[in-house]
Amino acid sequence: MSQYDDDEPTPWEKAYSAALDRALRKRGIVGVPYDEIPEELLKEAEAEALEEVGPRPEDDY
């Protein structure tokens, strides 16, 4: 169980979100809802973000 409130993002979630935003910006995607981003570009950005922040810690779920 996570030590964080359900509504509050964990430090890993915050870092991943910031890394994902940076990866998307590098691809010229700014201000676009996630569901409107082409799946291939989103997967590339997600992989890059995971490289930067590492896998989600077990105690972060």
N, CA, C and O atoms as a Tripos MOL2 file, in Angstrom:
@<TRIPOS>MOLECULE
protein
  244   243    61     0     0
PROTEIN
NO_CHARGES

@<TRIPOS>ATOM
      1 N           0.8420   -1.1840    0.0000 N.3       1 MET1
      2 CA          0.0000    0.0000    0.0000 C.3       1 MET1
      3 C           0.8820    1.2410    0.0000 C.2       1 MET1
      4 O           1.9230    1.2690    0.6570 O.2       1 MET1
      5 N           0.4800    2.2280   -0.7100 N.am      2 SER2
      6 CA          1.2490    3.4530   -0.8320 C.3       2 SER2
      7 C           1.1490    4.2810    0.4350 C.2       2 SER2
      8 O           0.1290    4.2830    1.1240 O.2       2 SER2
      9 N           2.2220    4.9750    0.7210 N.am      3 GLN3
     10 CA          2.2300    5.8580    1.8810 C.3       3 GLN3
     11 C           1.6470    7.2360    1.5520 C.2       3 GLN3
     12 O           1.6060    8.1170    2.4110 O.2       3 GLN3
     13 N           1.2030    7.4170    0.3220 N.am      4 TYR4
     14 CA          0.6790    8.7000   -0.1310 C.3       4 TYR4
     15 C          -0.8310    8.6400   -0.2510 C.2       4 TYR4
     16 O          -1.4100    7.5790   -0.4850 O.2       4 TYR4
     17 N          -1.4720    9.8170   -0.0850 N.am      5 ASP5
     18 CA         -2.9170    9.9000   -0.2890 C.3       5 ASP5
     19 C          -3.2320    9.5300   -1.7290 C.2       5 ASP5
     20 O          -2.4250    9.7610   -2.6290 O.2       5 ASP5
     21 N          -4.4120    8.9540   -1.9400 N.am      6 ASP6
     22 CA         -4.8070    8.5630   -3.2930 C.3       6 ASP6
     23 C          -4.8540    9.7500   -4.2460 C.2       6 ASP6
     24 O          -4.5990    9.5900   -5.4400 O.2       6 ASP6
     25 N          -5.1720   10.9240   -3.7470 N.am      7 ASP7
     26 CA         -5.2820   12.1110   -4.5960 C.3       7 ASP7
     27 C          -3.9410   12.7840   -4.8470 C.2       7 ASP7
     28 O          -3.8040   13.5600   -5.7920 O.2       7 ASP7
     29 N          -2.9580   12.4940   -4.0130 N.am      8 GLU8
     30 CA         -1.6600   13.1640   -4.1080 C.3       8 GLU8
     31 C          -0.6850   12.3160   -4.9230 C.2       8 GLU8
     32 O          -0.4600   11.1490   -4.6030 O.2       8 GLU8
     33 N          -0.1040   12.9010   -5.9800 N.am      9 PRO9
     34 CA          0.8650   12.1240   -6.7610 C.3       9 PRO9
     35 C           2.1220   11.8500   -5.9320 C.2       9 PRO9
     36 O           2.5460   12.6810   -5.1290 O.2       9 PRO9
     37 N           2.6930   10.6970   -6.1370 N.am     10 THR10
     38 CA          3.9270   10.3320   -5.4410 C.3      10 THR10
     39 C           5.1030   11.0550   -6.0940 C.2      10 THR10
     40 O           4.9710   11.5770   -7.2010 O.2      10 THR10
     41 N           6.2450   11.0890   -5.4220 N.am     11 PRO11
     42 CA          7.4230   11.7170   -6.0450 C.3      11 PRO11
     43 C           7.7720   11.0810   -7.3900 C.2      11 PRO11
     44 O           8.1590   11.7900   -8.3190 O.2      11 PRO11
     45 N           7.6420    9.7500   -7.5130 N.am     12 TRP12
     46 CA          7.9350    9.0920   -8.7810 C.3      12 TRP12
     47 C           6.9440    9.5460   -9.8500 C.2      12 TRP12
     48 O           7.3470    9.8290  -10.9780 O.2      12 TRP12
     49 N           5.6620    9.6190   -9.5200 N.am     13 GLU13
     50 CA          4.6460   10.0550  -10.4810 C.3      13 GLU13
     51 C           4.9200   11.4800  -10.9610 C.2      13 GLU13
     52 O           4.7550   11.7870  -12.1420 O.2      13 GLU13
     53 N           5.3350   12.3410  -10.0450 N.am     14 LYS14
     54 CA          5.6720   13.7200  -10.4140 C.3      14 LYS14
     55 C           6.8720   13.7440  -11.3590 C.2      14 LYS14
     56 O           6.8620   14.4560  -12.3630 O.2      14 LYS14
     57 N           7.9060   12.9650  -11.0340 N.am     15 ALA15
     58 CA          9.1120   12.9260  -11.8660 C.3      15 ALA15
     59 C           8.8000   12.3360  -13.2420 C.2      15 ALA15
     60 O           9.2840   12.8370  -14.2560 O.2      15 ALA15
     61 N           7.9990   11.2810  -13.2770 N.am     16 TYR16
     62 CA          7.6290   10.6440  -14.5490 C.3      16 TYR16
     63 C           6.8220   11.6170  -15.4080 C.2      16 TYR16
     64 O           7.0620   11.7350  -16.6090 O.2      16 TYR16
     65 N           5.8780   12.3040  -14.7990 N.am     17 SER17
     66 CA          5.0490   13.2570  -15.5340 C.3      17 SER17
     67 C           5.9090   14.3630  -16.1500 C.2      17 SER17
     68 O           5.7190   14.7370  -17.3070 O.2      17 SER17
     69 N           6.8500   14.8780  -15.3670 N.am     18 ALA18
     70 CA          7.7320   15.9310  -15.8750 C.3      18 ALA18
     71 C           8.6140   15.3990  -17.0030 C.2      18 ALA18
     72 O           8.8230   16.0820  -18.0060 O.2      18 ALA18
     73 N           9.1300   14.1820  -16.8410 N.am     19 ALA19
     74 CA          9.9730   13.5860  -17.8820 C.3      19 ALA19
     75 C           9.1640   13.3210  -19.1520 C.2      19 ALA19
     76 O           9.6620   13.5220  -20.2590 O.2      19 ALA19
     77 N           7.9290   12.8750  -18.9940 N.am     20 LEU20
     78 CA          7.0660   12.6290  -20.1520 C.3      20 LEU20
     79 C           6.7700   13.9370  -20.8780 C.2      20 LEU20
     80 O           6.7920   13.9800  -22.1080 O.2      20 LEU20
     81 N           6.4980   14.9880  -20.1370 N.am     21 ASP21
     82 CA          6.2540   16.2930  -20.7640 C.3      21 ASP21
     83 C           7.4770   16.7610  -21.5520 C.2      21 ASP21
     84 O           7.3410   17.2730  -22.6640 O.2      21 ASP21
     85 N           8.6740   16.5880  -20.9790 N.am     22 ARG22
     86 CA          9.9030   16.9870  -21.6900 C.3      22 ARG22
     87 C          10.0720   16.1660  -22.9700 C.2      22 ARG22
     88 O          10.4130   16.7110  -24.0200 O.2      22 ARG22
     89 N           9.8340   14.8600  -22.8820 N.am     23 ALA23
     90 CA          9.9850   13.9920  -24.0510 C.3      23 ALA23
     91 C           8.9890   14.3640  -25.1400 C.2      23 ALA23
     92 O           9.3270   14.3410  -26.3230 O.2      23 ALA23
     93 N           7.7720   14.7030  -24.7530 N.am     24 LEU24
     94 CA          6.7700   15.1130  -25.7390 C.3      24 LEU24
     95 C           7.1390   16.4520  -26.3680 C.2      24 LEU24
     96 O           6.9770   16.6330  -27.5750 O.2      24 LEU24
     97 N           7.6390   17.4010  -25.5540 N.am     25 ARG25
     98 CA          8.0510   18.7020  -26.0880 C.3      25 ARG25
     99 C           9.1530   18.5450  -27.1280 C.2      25 ARG25
    100 O           9.1570   19.2400  -28.1440 O.2      25 ARG25
    101 N          10.0940   17.6260  -26.8720 N.am     26 LYS26
    102 CA         11.1750   17.3870  -27.8320 C.3      26 LYS26
    103 C          10.6170   16.9190  -29.1630 C.2      26 LYS26
    104 O          11.2590   17.0940  -30.1990 O.2      26 LYS26
    105 N           9.4380   16.3320  -29.1520 N.am     27 ARG27
    106 CA          8.8000   15.8410  -30.3720 C.3      27 ARG27
    107 C           7.8160   16.8700  -30.9380 C.2      27 ARG27
    108 O           7.0940   16.5830  -31.8930 O.2      27 ARG27
    109 N           7.7910   18.0640  -30.3470 N.am     28 GLY28
    110 CA          6.9310   19.1320  -30.8480 C.3      28 GLY28
    111 C           5.4860   19.0190  -30.4060 C.2      28 GLY28
    112 O           4.6040   19.6350  -31.0050 O.2      28 GLY28
    113 N           5.2310   18.2370  -29.3610 N.am     29 ILE29
    114 CA          3.8600   18.0540  -28.8820 C.3      29 ILE29
    115 C           3.7010   18.8170  -27.5740 C.2      29 ILE29
    116 O           4.2250   18.4210  -26.5340 O.2      29 ILE29
    117 N           2.9620   19.9220  -27.6540 N.am     30 VAL30
    118 CA          2.7510   20.7730  -26.4900 C.3      30 VAL30
    119 C           1.2690   21.1250  -26.4100 C.2      30 VAL30
    120 O           0.6720   21.5580  -27.3950 O.2      30 VAL30
    121 N           0.6850   20.9380  -25.2370 N.am     31 GLY31
    122 CA         -0.7040   21.3290  -25.0320 C.3      31 GLY31
    123 C          -1.7250   20.4350  -25.7120 C.2      31 GLY31
    124 O          -2.8700   20.8390  -25.9110 O.2      31 GLY31
    125 N          -1.3240   19.2290  -26.0690 N.am     32 VAL32
    126 CA         -2.2340   18.2910  -26.7230 C.3      32 VAL32
    127 C          -2.6830   17.2600  -25.6900 C.2      32 VAL32
    128 O          -1.8370   16.6900  -25.0010 O.2      32 VAL32
    129 N          -3.9790   17.0030  -25.5610 N.am     33 PRO33
    130 CA         -4.4320   15.9710  -24.6210 C.3      33 PRO33
    131 C          -3.8100   14.6120  -24.9730 C.2      33 PRO33
    132 O          -3.6470   14.2800  -26.1480 O.2      33 PRO33
    133 N          -3.4660   13.8340  -23.9430 N.am     34 TYR34
    134 CA         -2.8070   12.5460  -24.1620 C.3      34 TYR34
    135 C          -3.5880   11.6470  -25.1150 C.2      34 TYR34
    136 O          -2.9930   10.9260  -25.9160 O.2      34 TYR34
    137 N          -4.9070   11.6860  -25.0340 N.am     35 ASP35
    138 CA         -5.6980   10.7920  -25.8940 C.3      35 ASP35
    139 C          -5.6950   11.2160  -27.3580 C.2      35 ASP35
    140 O          -6.1940   10.4830  -28.2120 O.2      35 ASP35
    141 N          -5.1350   12.3970  -27.6620 N.am     36 GLU36
    142 CA         -5.0380   12.8570  -29.0490 C.3      36 GLU36
    143 C          -3.6270   12.7200  -29.6270 C.2      36 GLU36
    144 O          -3.3960   13.0430  -30.7920 O.2      36 GLU36
    145 N          -2.6840   12.2390  -28.8070 N.am     37 ILE37
    146 CA         -1.3030   12.0490  -29.2600 C.3      37 ILE37
    147 C          -1.2200   10.7000  -29.9730 C.2      37 ILE37
    148 O          -1.7060    9.6960  -29.4520 O.2      37 ILE37
    149 N          -0.6110   10.6660  -31.1570 N.am     38 PRO38
    150 CA         -0.4650    9.3800  -31.8400 C.3      38 PRO38
    151 C           0.2130    8.3490  -30.9200 C.2      38 PRO38
    152 O           1.1870    8.6560  -30.2320 O.2      38 PRO38
    153 N          -0.3180    7.1420  -30.9270 N.am     39 GLU39
    154 CA          0.1400    6.1010  -29.9930 C.3      39 GLU39
    155 C           1.6440    5.8500  -30.0800 C.2      39 GLU39
    156 O           2.3090    5.6670  -29.0610 O.2      39 GLU39
    157 N           2.1710    5.8420  -31.2970 N.am     40 GLU40
    158 CA          3.6010    5.5830  -31.4700 C.3      40 GLU40
    159 C           4.4520    6.6610  -30.7970 C.2      40 GLU40
    160 O           5.4370    6.3480  -30.1290 O.2      40 GLU40
    161 N           4.0710    7.9290  -30.9740 N.am     41 LEU41
    162 CA          4.8160    9.0190  -30.3390 C.3      41 LEU41
    163 C           4.7020    8.9620  -28.8280 C.2      41 LEU41
    164 O           5.6770    9.2180  -28.1210 O.2      41 LEU41
    165 N           3.5270    8.6310  -28.3300 N.am     42 LEU42
    166 CA          3.3280    8.5490  -26.8870 C.3      42 LEU42
    167 C           4.1630    7.4100  -26.2990 C.2      42 LEU42
    168 O           4.7520    7.5650  -25.2290 O.2      42 LEU42
    169 N           4.2200    6.2770  -26.9840 N.am     43 LYS43
    170 CA          5.0240    5.1450  -26.5020 C.3      43 LYS43
    171 C           6.5110    5.5040  -26.4700 C.2      43 LYS43
    172 O           7.2160    5.1540  -25.5230 O.2      43 LYS43
    173 N           6.9840    6.2030  -27.5060 N.am     44 GLU44
    174 CA          8.3860    6.6310  -27.5330 C.3      44 GLU44
    175 C           8.6780    7.5690  -26.3650 C.2      44 GLU44
    176 O           9.7050    7.4370  -25.6990 O.2      44 GLU44
    177 N           7.7840    8.5050  -26.1220 N.am     45 ALA45
    178 CA          7.9770    9.4720  -25.0330 C.3      45 ALA45
    179 C           7.9110    8.7650  -23.6770 C.2      45 ALA45
    180 O           8.6850    9.0860  -22.7750 O.2      45 ALA45
    181 N           6.9950    7.8090  -23.5260 N.am     46 GLU46
    182 CA          6.8910    7.0640  -22.2730 C.3      46 GLU46
    183 C           8.1700    6.2720  -22.0130 C.2      46 GLU46
    184 O           8.6520    6.2300  -20.8810 O.2      46 GLU46
    185 N           8.7200    5.6440  -23.0490 N.am     47 ALA47
    186 CA          9.9630    4.8780  -22.9000 C.3      47 ALA47
    187 C          11.1140    5.7930  -22.4960 C.2      47 ALA47
    188 O          11.9300    5.4390  -21.6440 O.2      47 ALA47
    189 N          11.1740    6.9670  -23.1100 N.am     48 GLU48
    190 CA         12.2260    7.9280  -22.7680 C.3      48 GLU48
    191 C          12.0770    8.4000  -21.3290 C.2      48 GLU48
    192 O          13.0710    8.5320  -20.6150 O.2      48 GLU48
    193 N          10.8540    8.6520  -20.8960 N.am     49 ALA49
    194 CA         10.6070    9.0980  -19.5210 C.3      49 ALA49
    195 C          11.0040    8.0050  -18.5250 C.2      49 ALA49
    196 O          11.6000    8.3000  -17.4890 O.2      49 ALA49
    197 N          10.6790    6.7570  -18.8300 N.am     50 LEU50
    198 CA         11.0610    5.6560  -17.9390 C.3      50 LEU50
    199 C          12.5760    5.5060  -17.8580 C.2      50 LEU50
    200 O          13.1110    5.1780  -16.7990 O.2      50 LEU50
    201 N          13.2690    5.7420  -18.9690 N.am     51 GLU51
    202 CA         14.7360    5.7040  -18.9490 C.3      51 GLU51
    203 C          15.2680    6.7500  -17.9870 C.2      51 GLU51
    204 O          16.2360    6.5130  -17.2640 O.2      51 GLU51
    205 N          14.6310    7.9010  -17.9860 N.am     52 GLU52
    206 CA         15.0990    9.0080  -17.1520 C.3      52 GLU52
    207 C          14.8220    8.7720  -15.6670 C.2      52 GLU52
    208 O          15.7010    9.0110  -14.8400 O.2      52 GLU52
    209 N          13.6300    8.3130  -15.3120 N.am     53 VAL53
    210 CA         13.2590    8.2000  -13.8980 C.3      53 VAL53
    211 C          13.3520    6.7810  -13.3480 C.2      53 VAL53
    212 O          13.2950    6.5840  -12.1340 O.2      53 VAL53
    213 N          13.4920    5.8010  -14.2210 N.am     54 GLY54
    214 CA         13.5640    4.4190  -13.7650 C.3      54 GLY54
    215 C          12.1870    3.8380  -13.5440 C.2      54 GLY54
    216 O          11.1880    4.5530  -13.6180 O.2      54 GLY54
    217 N          12.1220    2.5290  -13.2690 N.am     55 PRO55
    218 CA         10.8390    1.8850  -13.0720 C.3      55 PRO55
    219 C          10.1740    2.3600  -11.7840 C.2      55 PRO55
    220 O          10.8330    2.8310  -10.8570 O.2      55 PRO55
    221 N           8.8750    2.2250  -11.7550 N.am     56 ARG56
    222 CA          8.1040    2.6460  -10.5890 C.3      56 ARG56
    223 C           8.4700    1.7610   -9.3970 C.2      56 ARG56
    224 O           8.4380    0.5360   -9.5120 O.2      56 ARG56
    225 N           8.8150    2.3560   -8.2600 N.am     57 PRO57
    226 CA          9.1510    1.5650   -7.0810 C.3      57 PRO57
    227 C           7.9610    0.7380   -6.5990 C.2      57 PRO57
    228 O           6.8120    1.1600   -6.7260 O.2      57 PRO57
    229 N           8.2410   -0.4350   -6.0510 N.am     58 GLU58
    230 CA          7.2000   -1.3240   -5.5680 C.3      58 GLU58
    231 C           6.3050   -0.6450   -4.5330 C.2      58 GLU58
    232 O           5.0910   -0.8460   -4.5470 O.2      58 GLU58
    233 N           6.8810    0.1470   -3.6470 N.am     59 ASP59
    234 CA          6.0900    0.7740   -2.5800 C.3      59 ASP59
    235 C           5.3320    2.0070   -3.0540 C.2      59 ASP59
    236 O           4.7310    2.7140   -2.2440 O.2      59 ASP59
    237 N           5.3530    2.2700   -4.3480 N.am     60 ASP60
    238 CA          4.7000    3.4480   -4.9130 C.3      60 ASP60
    239 C           3.2960    3.1370   -5.4270 C.2      60 ASP60
    240 O           2.6050    4.0350   -5.9090 O.2      60 ASP60
    241 N           2.8650    1.8850   -5.3310 N.am     61 TYR61
    242 CA          1.5470    1.5010   -5.8590 C.3      61 TYR61
    243 C           0.4570    1.7310   -4.8510 C.2      61 TYR61
    244 O          -0.7110    1.4620   -5.1320 O.2      61 TYR61
@<TRIPOS>BOND
     1     1     2 1
     2     2     3 1
     3     3     4 2
     4     3     5 am
     5     5     6 1
     6     6     7 1
     7     7     8 2
     8     7     9 am
     9     9    10 1
    10    10    11 1
    11    11    12 2
    12    11    13 am
    13    13    14 1
    14    14    15 1
    15    15    16 2
    16    15    17 am
    17    17    18 1
    18    18    19 1
    19    19    20 2
    20    19    21 am
    21    21    22 1
    22    22    23 1
    23    23    24 2
    24    23    25 am
    25    25    26 1
    26    26    27 1
    27    27    28 2
    28    27    29 am
    29    29    30 1
    30    30    31 1
    31    31    32 2
    32    31    33 am
    33    33    34 1
    34    34    35 1
    35    35    36 2
    36    35    37 am
    37    37    38 1
    38    38    39 1
    39    39    40 2
    40    39    41 am
    41    41    42 1
    42    42    43 1
    43    43    44 2
    44    43    45 am
    45    45    46 1
    46    46    47 1
    47    47    48 2
    48    47    49 am
    49    49    50 1
    50    50    51 1
    51    51    52 2
    52    51    53 am
    53    53    54 1
    54    54    55 1
    55    55    56 2
    56    55    57 am
    57    57    58 1
    58    58    59 1
    59    59    60 2
    60    59    61 am
    61    61    62 1
    62    62    63 1
    63    63    64 2
    64    63    65 am
    65    65    66 1
    66    66    67 1
    67    67    68 2
    68    67    69 am
    69    69    70 1
    70    70    71 1
    71    71    72 2
    72    71    73 am
    73    73    74 1
    74    74    75 1
    75    75    76 2
    76    75    77 am
    77    77    78 1
    78    78    79 1
    79    79    80 2
    80    79    81 am
    81    81    82 1
    82    82    83 1
    83    83    84 2
    84    83    85 am
    85    85    86 1
    86    86    87 1
    87    87    88 2
    88    87    89 am
    89    89    90 1
    90    90    91 1
    91    91    92 2
    92    91    93 am
    93    93    94 1
    94    94    95 1
    95    95    96 2
    96    95    97 am
    97    97    98 1
    98    98    99 1
    99    99   100 2
   100    99   101 am
   101   101   102 1
   102   102   103 1
   103   103   104 2
   104   103   105 am
   105   105   106 1
   106   106   107 1
   107   107   108 2
   108   107   109 am
   109   109   110 1
   110   110   111 1
   111   111   112 2
   112   111   113 am
   113   113   114 1
   114   114   115 1
   115   115   116 2
   116   115   117 am
   117   117   118 1
   118   118   119 1
   119   119   120 2
   120   119   121 am
   121   121   122 1
   122   122   123 1
   123   123   124 2
   124   123   125 am
   125   125   126 1
   126   126   127 1
   127   127   128 2
   128   127   129 am
   129   129   130 1
   130   130   131 1
   131   131   132 2
   132   131   133 am
   133   133   134 1
   134   134   135 1
   135   135   136 2
   136   135   137 am
   137   137   138 1
   138   138   139 1
   139   139   140 2
   140   139   141 am
   141   141   142 1
   142   142   143 1
   143   143   144 2
   144   143   145 am
   145   145   146 1
   146   146   147 1
   147   147   148 2
   148   147   149 am
   149   149   150 1
   150   150   151 1
   151   151   152 2
   152   151   153 am
   153   153   154 1
   154   154   155 1
   155   155   156 2
   156   155   157 am
   157   157   158 1
   158   158   159 1
   159   159   160 2
   160   159   161 am
   161   161   162 1
   162   162   163 1
   163   163   164 2
   164   163   165 am
   165   165   166 1
   166   166   167 1
   167   167   168 2
   168   167   169 am
   169   169   170 1
   170   170   171 1
   171   171   172 2
   172   171   173 am
   173   173   174 1
   174   174   175 1
   175   175   176 2
   176   175   177 am
   177   177   178 1
   178   178   179 1
   179   179   180 2
   180   179   181 am
   181   181   182 1
   182   182   183 1
   183   183   184 2
   184   183   185 am
   185   185   186 1
   186   186   187 1
   187   187   188 2
   188   187   189 am
   189   189   190 1
   190   190   191 1
   191   191   192 2
   192   191   193 am
   193   193   194 1
   194   194   195 1
   195   195   196 2
   196   195   197 am
   197   197   198 1
   198   198   199 1
   199   199   200 2
   200   199   201 am
   201   201   202 1
   202   202   203 1
   203   203   204 2
   204   203   205 am
   205   205   206 1
   206   206   207 1
   207   207   208 2
   208   207   209 am
   209   209   210 1
   210   210   211 1
   211   211   212 2
   212   211   213 am
   213   213   214 1
   214   214   215 1
   215   215   216 2
   216   215   217 am
   217   217   218 1
   218   218   219 1
   219   219   220 2
   220   219   221 am
   221   221   222 1
   222   222   223 1
   223   223   224 2
   224   223   225 am
   225   225   226 1
   226   226   227 1
   227   227   228 2
   228   227   229 am
   229   229   230 1
   230   230   231 1
   231   231   232 2
   232   231   233 am
   233   233   234 1
   234   234   235 1
   235   235   236 2
   236   235   237 am
   237   237   238 1
   238   238   239 1
   239   239   240 2
   240   239   241 am
   241   241   242 1
   242   242   243 1
   243   243   244 2
@<TRIPOS>SUBSTRUCTURE
     1 MET1         2 RESIDUE 1 A MET
     2 SER2         6 RESIDUE 1 A SER
     3 GLN3        10 RESIDUE 1 A GLN
     4 TYR4        14 RESIDUE 1 A TYR
     5 ASP5        18 RESIDUE 1 A ASP
     6 ASP6        22 RESIDUE 1 A ASP
     7 ASP7        26 RESIDUE 1 A ASP
     8 GLU8        30 RESIDUE 1 A GLU
     9 PRO9        34 RESIDUE 1 A PRO
    10 THR10       38 RESIDUE 1 A THR
    11 PRO11       42 RESIDUE 1 A PRO
    12 TRP12       46 RESIDUE 1 A TRP
    13 GLU13       50 RESIDUE 1 A GLU
    14 LYS14       54 RESIDUE 1 A LYS
    15 ALA15       58 RESIDUE 1 A ALA
    16 TYR16       62 RESIDUE 1 A TYR
    17 SER17       66 RESIDUE 1 A SER
    18 ALA18       70 RESIDUE 1 A ALA
    19 ALA19       74 RESIDUE 1 A ALA
    20 LEU20       78 RESIDUE 1 A LEU
    21 ASP21       82 RESIDUE 1 A ASP
    22 ARG22       86 RESIDUE 1 A ARG
    23 ALA23       90 RESIDUE 1 A ALA
    24 LEU24       94 RESIDUE 1 A LEU
    25 ARG25       98 RESIDUE 1 A ARG
    26 LYS26      102 RESIDUE 1 A LYS
    27 ARG27      106 RESIDUE 1 A ARG
    28 GLY28      110 RESIDUE 1 A GLY
    29 ILE29      114 RESIDUE 1 A ILE
    30 VAL30      118 RESIDUE 1 A VAL
    31 GLY31      122 RESIDUE 1 A GLY
    32 VAL32      126 RESIDUE 1 A VAL
    33 PRO33      130 RESIDUE 1 A PRO
    34 TYR34      134 RESIDUE 1 A TYR
    35 ASP35      138 RESIDUE 1 A ASP
    36 GLU36      142 RESIDUE 1 A GLU
    37 ILE37      146 RESIDUE 1 A ILE
    38 PRO38      150 RESIDUE 1 A PRO
    39 GLU39      154 RESIDUE 1 A GLU
    40 GLU40      158 RESIDUE 1 A GLU
    41 LEU41      162 RESIDUE 1 A LEU
    42 LEU42      166 RESIDUE 1 A LEU
    43 LYS43      170 RESIDUE 1 A LYS
    44 GLU44      174 RESIDUE 1 A GLU
    45 ALA45      178 RESIDUE 1 A ALA
    46 GLU46      182 RESIDUE 1 A GLU
    47 ALA47      186 RESIDUE 1 A ALA
    48 GLU48      190 RESIDUE 1 A GLU
    49 ALA49      194 RESIDUE 1 A ALA
    50 LEU50      198 RESIDUE 1 A LEU
    51 GLU51      202 RESIDUE 1 A GLU
    52 GLU52      206 RESIDUE 1 A GLU
    53 VAL53      210 RESIDUE 1 A VAL
    54 GLY54      214 RESIDUE 1 A GLY
    55 PRO55      218 RESIDUE 1 A PRO
    56 ARG56      222 RESIDUE 1 A ARG
    57 PRO57      226 RESIDUE 1 A PRO
    58 GLU58      230 RESIDUE 1 A GLU
    59 ASP59      234 RESIDUE 1 A ASP
    60 ASP60      238 RESIDUE 1 A ASP
    61 TYR61      242 RESIDUE 1 A TYR
